[in-house]
Each structure stands twice: as structure tokens, then as C-alpha cells.
């Protein structure tokens, strides 16, 4: 929402799924989301005057409101009914949790808004950031749902994990995507307990990673409480995406680390931007730091994820991969997405799905207890 701070402010160009749009906040504070090109001659409405509840094109003065109605055509005769016969493409918008959400599909198929738990939280308990990622969205998703890499790539930053670096992975389909568990032997009482880390994939590009509790991140020195993290990789086009992080503390104010999340990428003064550390400079990898204790030579958990995802190139040639036992979630993600494309019946559209109750978890449980019994998604269907 901070990208559209003021009524009648500057319209913003938005590119999603290979198409170009314009977003603006009108005189009454209402957000509009339109196709970028003016319905008259195609000039960009990002250049338009934002005034009196609409965008007025600077080319010929045509004006479009948030609903896509062409409310003024000053170059047409006063008696003309031309404007009544036109409707510029406009899309349903909702603001929730300081984030602007838009639905781009057919209006008659618009699903119920997934009112995530954090969108209802007080502002001091939640935060959001939006970072440009220079690769296909699927490479971002597959990194987030891959639990095994954290034992290596993030070993300098994440603490408190067992020494079992070859987790057993299991996945189960859900109405919204799938849940999967990375199961490890704990360092003590391994014949009694198992360490289970459960991640949720919510189609088409969301993931819930287990909560961050006090002491888990080396760089988070505050009493974190229980920070729930949801991530999204929203396609800009085939070769780029916006990486969103939504963080919410269930037990108090959101720690400073999460409020300054974007600064981890070298972005200062806001929560939106393009990383200073990127593929062009090898993410400022510090080779001297590697023998000194930084496994990857890249500082920060998310920048480490970006480094490996972007290093694969814009779109990885997956025919050259050799997937192993810890790639169960990656395989399941591809199966679910290919199935949705083939059947034109994507998961997650059931209005009964309780999106506000979805949650991931990591904990010790008795070795004989099925991980599926853990209430990570209590009452998934209302």
C-alpha cells in the first residue's frame, strides 16, 4: 500500500503475468487497477493526471474511473453517447494487511478472498516487503519449499537444528496445494522422538514456512515471540517475479529484524525495491568470509536464497536436473501445477477453505506419531 500513499498521487506502472497495468489511488482514497493503455489511442495511463476520482489521459483528455468507466471524452461532441458504449478493463481490488490485492481473472469466477491470519493483525504486529527477483517465479517457490538446503546454504544463520542433514521428506495433498514434512532425527532421544518441520504450499505461489522463535536467527537478537512467515513469488513475466514476505508476530510487536527485512538486500528507506546485491555482482559474495565461518559467502538468509535461484538463470532447464530423495516437495509442486494447467481446475478455489487458520510448524513429536496429525491446518474446510 505504501506505493500508493496519497489520493490523487502518481499512478504506478505494474507488470504482472507478462501484461501491463496501472494502479492509482483516487480522490476518495479508493484504489483502481486498470490496463495501462488508454482506450482511445493507447497512451500510457501511468502518465495521466490523477484528479477528481479518475485518471485523465494527457494525450486527449479522456478520463477513466476505478471501475473502468470512461467518464469524460472532451474531444467528442457534447451529444455523443460514445463513452457509454466503452468500458476500459478494470480489475477487482482489495486492501488488506497494508497490501493491495488484485484479481485478474473472469469476474464470474472470482474466488473468495483468502483472508490470511496476519491481515487481521494490528499494524505493530505485522510487516510486509516486496523485492524484485531476477528469475522465473517457480525457482523462488522451489527454494522456499526445499527444507534440506537450509542445513547448508543457511547454516551460518539458522540455529537450533538437529545434526541430521539428510531429512526424510513426505508430502500430502490438500485442497489448497499440499503440506510436506522434513523429518529428522533429533540429537538426543532419537529412539523416542523425531524432529518435524512442516511447510505449506498454497497454490499457485504461496508458502508458509515454520515460525521463527527467539534465538532461531543469528541476526535477530530481540525476543521474537513467534513470528509467522508467509512468502509469495508473484510472476512479473516468464523471467522475473516479485518476492513478498509477510511476517506476523502472534505474541507481540514485530521485531526490528523483520521490519527492516528489505535492508537485508541493500534496499534502504522502504520495503520495496531491487536488490543492490544481484546476479551482475554475484550477490557480493565474500570469498574471504567463507573459511571464516560464512558457508555461502553471502550475508542474509533471503539473499542466500536469491543468490542460488538467480544463479540458475532466468528459467532453469529442468531436463538437466537429477532430483534426489530430498526433492519430494519440488516434485510435488511441479506435479500439482502441471495437473492444474492440464485440467484447468486449480486447487484453492473452494470457498470453504479456512485460509485464516493455515499455519506451519516445527517441533519434536513421538517417533510413532504421524506428522499429519499435528494441527498445522486446523479445520482446513469450514
N, C-alpha and C positions, 0 to 999 in steps of 0.2 A: 504493500500500500504506500510506502514512503516514496515510490517512484511517481506517484500522482498525489502530491501533498496538498495542493490547493485547488479550490474551484476556479474554473476558467484559466487554469495553468497550461503549461506547454503540453501538447499531445505527445505521446510516446509511440515510436515505431516498435512493433512486436512481430517477431517472426516465429511461427510455430508450425511444425509438421510440413515445412517447405512452402508455407504460404505467408503472405504479408498482411498485417493488420495494424490498426491504430487504436490506442487506448487513451481515454481522456476522462477528466472529472468535470462535470458541467457546473453551471452556476449554482445549482441546488445541492451540489456535492455528490450527485449520482454518477456512477462510473459507466461509461459507454465503451463498447468494444466492437469495432467495425472493420470491414475490409478497408485496406489502406487507400485504394484509389478512388477518387471522386467519381460518382456515377455519370457525370457529364462528359469529361474528356480525359479522365484518368490521372489527373494531377494528384500528388500525394497529399492526403489529409493530415499528415504529420506537420505540414507547413500551414495548416488552416488557422484562422482566427477562432479561438475558443471563447464564445460570448453568447449570452442570453440563451443558455440551455441548448447549445448546438455547436457544431463545427462548420464554419463558413469558409469555403474554399477561396483561396486568394486569387484564383485564376479568373472566375466569372461570378463569384459571389454566391454560388449555390450553397445551401445550408442543410445539414443533416443532423437529426437529434439522436439521442441514445438508443431509440427504438428503430432507427434506420429510416424514419420518415423524412422525406425531402420537404422541409417546411418553408423553403423560400427559393424561388428561381427569379431573381431580379431582372434577368435578361429576357424573360418570356413576357408576352403580352399580359396585361392585368386580367384579362378574361380567360386566360389559359387554364385548363384543368390538367395539364401535363404532369404536374407534380403529384397529383392524386393517383396517378397510374404507376408511379415508381415506388419501389421500396429497396433501399440500399441494404446489403447483407449486414445484419447486426446479430449479436450473439448474447445469450443469457449470461449474466454476470452476478456473482455474489462476493461480498467481502466477509471473511471470517478469519479470526486469528491474525489480523493485520496482513492478510494475504488476499489477493484478488484471484478469484477462481472463474474460469470461463468454460462453457460447454460449446463445442464446435460442431456437434452432430445434428441430425434432423430433430427439429423441435418435438415431433411426436414421439421420439424415442428417448427423450431426455430422462436420465435416471435420477433417483433421489440423491440429493447432495450427501456425501459421506461426512457427517458431522463428527470429525475426529475429536477425541477427548481433549486435546490441547487447545482446540479452537474455542472452547468454553472457559478456559483458564484465565485468571486475572492477568493483566499485561505484565506485571512484575514477575510472573512465574514462567513466562514463555518467551521465545525468541525465534527469529527466522533469518536465514541468509540465502542468497541466490548467487551462484558462482558459475561463470562460463566454463564449460568443459569441451576441449578440442578433440572430440571423438564421438562415435555413434553412441546413442543412449544405452544400448544393450551392454556395451563394455563397462559402463558405470554400474548398471544393475548387477551384472555378474560378479563384479568385485565386491559389492556390498553383501551379497548373499553367499559369498565364499568364506567360510569360517576358518579354514585351515591356514590361509595366508597370514593371519594375524600373529601366529606363533613365530613368524619370520619377519615379514615386512614391518610389522608394528612392535617387534619385540623390545625396542628401546623405549617405547612409550606406554604400552599397556602392561599393567602389573597384576599379580594375583592369579595368574592362570596356572593350571597343572603343568607338569613337565611332559605330559603325553602329547607329542607333536603330530601324531597320526590319528586324528579323531575318526570314529565310525559315524558316517552320516546316514540319516534316514529321513524320508520325506513323506508327507501325506497330503493329498489334495483337499482343498477347502472350497466353499462357494465363492471365495474372493481370489483364490490363487492356490497357494499351498503354504504349509508350515514345514520347517525342517529342523532337525536336531543334530548338533555336533556333539557326540558323546565321547567323553574322555575318562580315563582312569585317574582318580584323584591321587595326590602324592601320599596320602595316608588313608588307611582303611579301604583300600581299593577292592578288597574282597567283600565289603559291606555296602559301599556307596558307588555311585557314578556321578560324574560332573556333566551336567547337561546344559548346553547353550542353544536356545531356541530362537529362530529368526522367522519372521513372517514375510512372505512375498504377497503383496496386494497388487493384482493386475491393474494397469499394464506396466507401471514403472515405480511403484512404491515399495519400500521395505521398512520394517520395524526391526531395529537391532536391540539386543538386550540392554536394560537400563545401566547407566553409569552411576555407581555408588561411590561414596567417599574413598579416595585413595586409588581408584582404578586407573586414572590418567596421571602420569607423572607431572604433566603441566598444569593440572587442576589442583591447586593447593587449598581451596576452600572446602568447607563442609558441604558437600554437593547435595546431600539428601538423596533423592532418587530421580535422576534425570532421564526421562524417556526420550528417545531419539527416533524420529521418523525421517526417512530420506526419500527424495524423488529425483528422477532423471527425466526431465521433460524434453522431448525432441525439439530442437530448433529446425533441423533438416537431417538428412541422412548422415551427416558427418560431424554434427555438433549438438550439444544439449545444455540445458540449464540444470545445474545441480542444486537442489533445495535441501536445506537441513532445517527441520522443525524440532526444537528442543523445549522440553517442558519439565519443570521440577514439581513433582507431586507433593513435596514436603516443605516448600518454602520458596523464597526468591531464587530466580535462576542465577547460578554462579557467573562471575565475570568472564570466565573462560568461554562460556557458550555465548555470552552477549557480544564478545569480540571475535566470534568464530571466523569472520571474513578476514580479519587481520592475519590469520594463520597463512593465508595465501599471498600476503603482501598488499592486501586491499585495506586502505585506511579511510576513516571518516564515514563509513556506511556499511551496509550489509549486502550490497550488490556490486558486481564488477568482474573484471577479467584479471586473472592471477598475474602477478609480476613474475612468479616462478612458473615457467611453462616449457613446452617441448623445445622451443627455439634455444633456450639456455640450459637444457637438460635439468630443468626444475631446480637450478642452482645446487645441484648435488655436490656435497662437500666430501671429496675423496679422503681428505686428511682426517675427517671425523669418523670414518668407518673403523679403522683399527683402534680408535679411542673409545668405541662403545656404541656409536650410532650404526646400526646394522645396514641401513639403506643409504646413509649419507644425505637423506632428505629429512628436513625438520617438519614434524607435524603429521598426525595420523591421516587426515584427509589429503594433504599434499602428497603423501606417500601413495595413497590410492590413485590420485590423479596421475602421478608420475608413471606408474605401471600401465594404467589404462590408456593414457595418451601415447605411451611409447610403442604400443601395438600398431599405431597408425589410425587414420580416420575410421576405417572399417576393417577389422581383422578378417583375414582369410581363414575361416574356421576349419576348412578342409585340411589344413596343415597341423591342426592340434592333435594331441594324443592325451585324451582325458583319462583320468585315473579314479581311484576309489574315493577320493575326497571331492570329486566334482559332481556329486549326486544332485546338488541344488542347481548347479549350472545346467545340467542335462534336463532337469525337470522344468526349469524356466523356459528353455527352448521348446520343449515338448508342449507346454501349456500355450505358449504364444503361437506356435505353428498350428496347433489344434484350433485355436480361436480364429486365426486367419482362414483356415480351411473350411470351418463350419459356419463362419460368420456369427458365432454365438459366444461372445467373450464372457469370461467369468466376472462376477462382481456386480451384476445388474439387478440382482434380487433385492427388492425394496425392504425385505425383512432382515438383511444383514445388519448387525449391530456394530457399525464401524466405530462408534464411540467406546466400545468395550474391547477392541483389539489391543493386545499388548504382548510383547515378547518377554523372555525371562532367561536367567541363567542361575542354576542352583545345584546343590547336592541332593540326590534322591536315593532311596534304597535301590540296590542293584537290580532287584527283581521287578521294580515298578515300571510300567510302561510310561514313557515320557508323554505320550498322548493324553494321559490322564491329568496332567498339570493344566490348571485353568488359565492357559495363555490367551484364550479367546472365549471367555465365559459367555454362554448363550449367544453363540455366533449368529443364530437366527432368532429374531424376536418372537 
